[in-house]
Amino acid sequence: MLRILFVLALVCLPASAAAQELGFDGCEGKWDTPFTSVAITDPKRPGAYHVLLKGNVRFTCKDMTIWADEVEGDSDRDLVELRGNVVIDRPDLKLYADHAVLDRRSRNGTLFNVHGSSQTSHATPEKDQFGGMEPDFTFWAAELEKTGPESFELKNGSVTSCVQATPRWMVSGTSGTLVHNKRVTFKNAVISVKGVPVFYVPYIYYPINKEDRSTGFLMPSFGSSRVGGFQISNAFFWAIDRSTDATFYYDYLKRAGNGVGAEYRFASAPGSNGDLKFYSLKQRANTVFGTFATRSYMTTGHLNYGLGGGLRLVGLVSYASNPLTQQLFQQNVFDMTNRTRDIDFSLSGGRGRYSGSVNVARHDVFQGYTTAARNGNAPRVTLSMADAPIGRSKVYFGAGGEAGYLVSEGAIDNPATDRSLARFDARPRVNWPISSLPFLRLTTSAAWEITQWTESLNPLTGLQEATPLTRNLFSTDVRLTGPTFARIWQPQKSKYADRVKHVIEPTIGVQWLSDYADLTRIVQIDSIDFLPTGTRTIAYGLSNRVLIRKRAAEGAQGPVREVLSVDVTQSSYSNSRAAIADPLYLPCSTGTFSPVKVTVNGHPSERTTGQFWVDINPQFQTPCTLNASGTFRAALADLSLGWTKRQYIPGLKNFDNPDLADNFLNGGTSFRRPNGHLGGTYAIQYDLRRSRVVQQRLGVFYNSQCCGISVDYQRQELITGTFNQQNNRFNFAFTLAGIGSFSNPLGSFGGR
């Protein structure tokens, strides 16, 4: 018996050891049925066994689990073959194959007829994120070679982020690479939608990184317009790091030309961010729309950057070389109708009651398409000292001042219209609040203002010359607010409000400004130069306000909301020079009385707001301009309406030209399904005076779980002195998850 046991031990122990050696390094193997092993008789492979493991074979490793129906291999060889329901299971990656050949040491190898899924992020994406990264993606391949811990080579494969039973889209290619949590690349790639091939590219890069940002080409968008013809737009996105990126644009317009552009964005810290976009269009001549062959460019940018030490740099750039190109090719209403160019940068800061800023700015207003008026600062330095009590008294002292070079050109192409000069201005002041009762407030103030110009006007020739000019002015101001009348009542069983308050508050102010003899010598550029010296101004008004308070949860007092306010104001002047210089009432003022200005603001509910204002000329007893607007916000849609009217008033300066009378209606609405899959916008601008649609625009988007589509239609009337044409535009774009969409620099519907 001992001899028999000894012989069995010699045979079985090496075979059992061989079965364990057939497993993967660092993994524990289990199987349901007894293994079989056959000794290999090759003298060059002493002690080697051919082993077959069957029955739900499982190898449990630290980072993965490997499953198969059968595992077969030699105890002295690294390669093993796995057959039947082969599964490689990791927390973020799962592979399923018919069979595989793997290296037991490195766990690399080849899988055949494989499909898999990868989870790039544990976060659930926003349902309304157009073309955003999905948390999972799936792939198929006739052959997949695992070349490293996170890298694979695919042959005749496909990939998609639609994790549905029937994917809406997929990308297929003859060969490619997959780097987990980084990218998928394919050669000879075909993009299919609903199983129908729609797009071929020789090479495609598909990002699958966790950061939801990756460098690569965005999906192209397509369009057509009467001005530009067929248009295709594409962009390359460069994810520099988590806080900076750049986008490079290319537009092909069959009829108009080619456009290229670039955009840079950064966000360095909370409250510090910026962007800069440049776009150039090489434009062909168009006799129908009266354009010549030219190259135009547009630059826009914003900057808000904290420099530390209380300093902040704020900048704005909105510059277009050709306003006619703006009107012809821009698709949003603001840029389309904009006739200004701006460059404005300010550095500001302060400590305690002292603050200051340095501003460099240039503002161009086009008169037509070639000539523009320009004003700005190059630079202007402003300093101020906030009001503070003098000692323990109730008299407050403060001051403000500025110094700079003011730019003023009536026409940038005509040097004779240049009125630019340097100016210094300082204004110390004192004020005394005589009464600060809740129902009655009376304040008085006095100021001394000294202004010096480096140039002045010659009183005989009216020409500007390098002769300095100094002006000293004294002013006093008395303002009375009240008496305030208020009534509070509590509606019975009202769901709208638990308490209502009505406040009536009159105001009156009297200001006196000392006289200055050399008023005609001042080069008038801005409001400081236009001060109507030697005048008395009485400003008066009446304010009505209605406020409500709703009871909050658990009986607590809720917030107070102003539901209605009506303000009526007017001013009276001792001479007409003050009337035409008051910026609050221009350009409707005549004589010694300003227009009666009525302003109404309503906020009847949390979702509804409305505004209305009108200025009524007292001499002609008719409104000069009227303006009304309102918004309504609901869970599924937003609605906005606006109306502006400029009257034709014979005999009233600035309003006696019938060609300048306007009457416009503006409206817009946007809607969105609660799940974010479907939404859109509609906007219209209607000329009531001429009974025509100036422009209207309809944009609709649909986003599924893993892809999206947007359609944009726009109709625009182009009316200038040289042409009267209609321009129709149509844009179409689609996105795939992980490959974002974009709005081209010409303002197409959509977003990255």
Number of C-alpha atoms within 10 A of each C-alpha: 5 6 8 8 9 10 10 10 12 10 11 12 11 15 23 16 12 23 23 15 19 26 24 21 14 12 18 14 20 17 18 12 11 10 16 15 22 13 18 15 11 9 8 8 12 11 15 21 25 19 23 19 26 19 15 17 19 24 20 17 15 9 9 15 18 20 23 26 19 20 27 22 23 22 25 15 14 17 20 22 19 25 18 16 16 24 25 17 17 15 10 15 19 17 20 22 25 16 22 25 20 20 17 19 12 15 19 18 19 21 26 18 15 22 22 18 19 20 20 21 18 11 10 10 14 13 17 20 21 31 26 25 29 28 20 19 21 21 22 22 25 16 20 27 21 21 16 13 11 12 17 19 21 26 20 16 24 24 25 25 26 21 17 11 6 9 17 20 21 21 22 27 24 16 20 24 21 23 18 20 19 16 15 23 21 27 18 14 22 22 21 17 15 11 12 12 14 10 11 15 12 10 14 21 18 22 24 29 19 17 14 17 21 23 18 18 20 21 19 19 26 18 20 19 21 15 20 23 17 18 22 18 24 21 24 18 23 17 15 15 12 12 12 16 19 18 21 19 22 21 23 19 23 16 18 22 19 19 21 20 20 19 19 17 19 18 16 14 10 8 11 16 18 19 19 18 20 19 21 20 22 15 20 18 14 14 9 11 18 11 15 11 12 13 16 18 18 22 21 19 18 18 20 18 20 20 12 8 9 11 15 19 18 18 18 19 21 18 19 23 16 17 22 21 20 21 19 18 19 17 22 17 17 10 18 19 15 14 20 18 21 19 18 17 20 19 18 19 17 16 10 7 11 15 16 18 18 20 20 19 20 19 20 22 17 19 12 12 13 13 15 20 19 20 22 22 22 18 18 20 20 17 17 19 17 13 16 14 14 12 8 7 8 13 17 18 19 19 18 18 18 18 18 19 19 21 20 23 20 18 19 18 13 12 10 10 13 18 21 20 20 18 19 17 18 19 17 16 19 19 21 17 15 13 14 11 10 10 13 16 17 18 16 19 18 17 19 17 17 16 19 18 20 16 20 24 22 16 13 7 7 12 12 18 13 12 12 13 17 15 15 13 17 17 19 18 18 18 19 18 21 18 15 15 13 14 10 13 11 13 12 9 8 10 9 14 17 18 17 20 16 17 15 18 18 19 19 18 18 18 18 18 19 15 15 13 9 13 17 13 18 20 22 16 17 11 11 10 13 17 17 24 19 18 18 20 22 18 17 18 18 17 16 17 19 19 19 22 18 19 16 11 8 6 8 9 12 14 10 15 16 18 19 19 19 17 18 18 20 21 24 19 21 16 17 17 18 25 26 21 16 19 11 15 21 15 19 22 29 20 16 19 22 29 29 21 19 18 18 17 20 18 18 16 13 11 12 17 18 19 17 18 18 20 24 21 21 18 14 14 10 13 20 23 21 17 17 18 18 18 18 16 17 11 10 12 15 17 18 18 17 18 18 19 19 17 19 19 17 12 10 17 12 15 19 14 14 12 8 11 16 16 18 20 19 18 18 18 18 18 19 19 14 12 11 18 17 18 20 19 19 18 19 20 20 18 15 16 12 11 10 12 16 20 21 20 22 19 21 20 22 19 24 19 23 25 25 23 20 22 21 21 21 21 19 22 15 15 11 13 6 10 12 12 15 15 18 19 22 20 21 22 23 23 23 29 27 25 27 26 27 28 17 22 24 17 16 26 25 22 13 17
